[in-house]
Amino acid sequence: MPIAPRSGCAINAAVEVLGDPWTMLVLRDIMFGNRRHFRELLTGSEEGIASNILSNRLKRLTEQGLLSRATARRGQRALYSLTEAGIEVLPIMVALGNWGLDHRDGDGRLRVRAELLRDGGPALVEAMMDELREIHLGVPRPFPDAPRPSEQLQEAYAAAVSE
């Protein structure tokens, strides 16, 4: 159940959910890395998230309605999926990435996806959101024959790594 924000300010309400770095990085890894199980998120974290922090963030994101967690039977891994509210964080991620590209240095292989999303503009962001809806919510993409943004991002990353 979402916790009531400290004030009625929309920015405050958003920051209370999204304002900590680990939260955004967990969402990033689910969106762009298609990591949907706890172990994948833990071992695939570029920043080295601790298991207790990951567990806490997954729980909070689920409570706040950005993720859903499929019930797993004993011995099975729980599957996390983005909700519509979680998918709608993508443009915020892109804006943060654009700011980072403009004002911070970084590793070229890790910047390439942000550059592609920036250069692809709103159409690529919307196509990525449609793909996330298909993967996480089962909603078919409106243009199923169009290239998948995730493949474009992966190809750009692979090219940057090979350079």
Disulfide bonds with the S-S distance in Angstrom:
none
